[in-house]
Amino acid sequence: PYEFLPDPKSILEEIVPVSFKVRLFKCFLDAAVSEQIARMVAMRGATENADEMVRSLTMLYNRARQSQITRELAEIIGGAAALE
């Protein structure tokens, strides 16, 4: 038979508290990781929404700009036709 030094009882007295601390620490780490993942998912959603908003606003801006250019050209052409 094998002999343990120190005896099994004192080994358990050391291992059980350490094991408990390690498991508790792992729970804290898991909670922290979960929080970071939730933040990452939320930020990804916010980024996608912001990108969509930028595309939409860019399209609206370009349409308004094109409309203004068309109006200005119509005024110029109308003014030139009036001079003839």
C-alpha positions in Angstrom: 0.0 0.0 0.0 1.0 3.6 -0.6 1.6 6.0 2.2 0.7 9.6 1.8 2.7 12.3 3.5 1.0 14.1 5.0 -1.9 11.9 5.9 -5.1 11.9 3.7 -7.1 13.9 6.2 -4.7 16.9 6.2 -4.5 16.7 2.4 -8.3 16.9 2.2 -8.3 19.8 4.7 -6.0 21.7 2.2 -7.6 20.6 -1.0 -11.3 21.2 -0.2 -11.0 25.0 0.6 -8.7 25.5 -2.4 -11.1 23.6 -4.6 -14.0 25.7 -3.3 -12.1 29.0 -4.0 -11.2 27.9 -7.5 -14.8 27.0 -8.3 -16.0 30.2 -6.9 -13.4 32.2 -8.9 -14.5 30.3 -12.0 -18.1 31.4 -11.4 -17.0 35.0 -11.2 -15.0 34.6 -14.4 -17.9 33.0 -16.2 -20.1 35.9 -15.1 -17.6 38.5 -16.3 -17.2 36.7 -19.6 -21.0 36.5 -20.0 -21.3 40.2 -19.4 -18.6 41.0 -22.0 -20.3 38.8 -24.5 -23.6 40.5 -23.9 -21.9 43.9 -24.4 -20.3 42.7 -27.6 -23.6 41.4 -29.0 -25.3 44.7 -28.1 -22.5 46.8 -29.7 -22.7 44.6 -32.8 -26.4 45.3 -33.1 -25.9 49.0 -32.5 -23.1 49.2 -35.1 -25.3 47.4 -37.7 -28.2 49.8 -36.9 -25.9 52.8 -37.2 -24.5 51.5 -40.6 -28.1 51.2 -41.9 -29.0 54.7 -40.6 -25.9 56.1 -42.4 -26.9 54.4 -45.6 -30.4 55.7 -45.4 -29.4 59.2 -44.5 -26.8 59.2 -47.3 -29.5 58.2 -49.8 -31.8 60.9 -48.6 -29.0 63.5 -48.8 -28.1 62.4 -52.3 -31.8 62.6 -53.4 -32.2 66.1 -51.9 -28.9 67.2 -53.5 -30.0 65.8 -56.9 -33.4 67.5 -56.6 -31.7 70.8 -55.9 -29.3 70.4 -58.8 -32.2 69.6 -61.1 -34.1 72.7 -59.9 -31.1 74.9 -60.5 -30.6 73.5 -64.0 -34.3 74.0 -64.8 -34.0 77.6 -63.6 -30.9 78.2 -65.7 -32.5 76.6 -68.8 -35.7 78.6 -68.2 -33.8 81.8 -67.8 -31.8 81.1 -71.0 -35.1 80.3 -72.9 -36.6 83.6 -71.6 -33.6 85.5 -73.0 -34.1 84.1 -76.5 
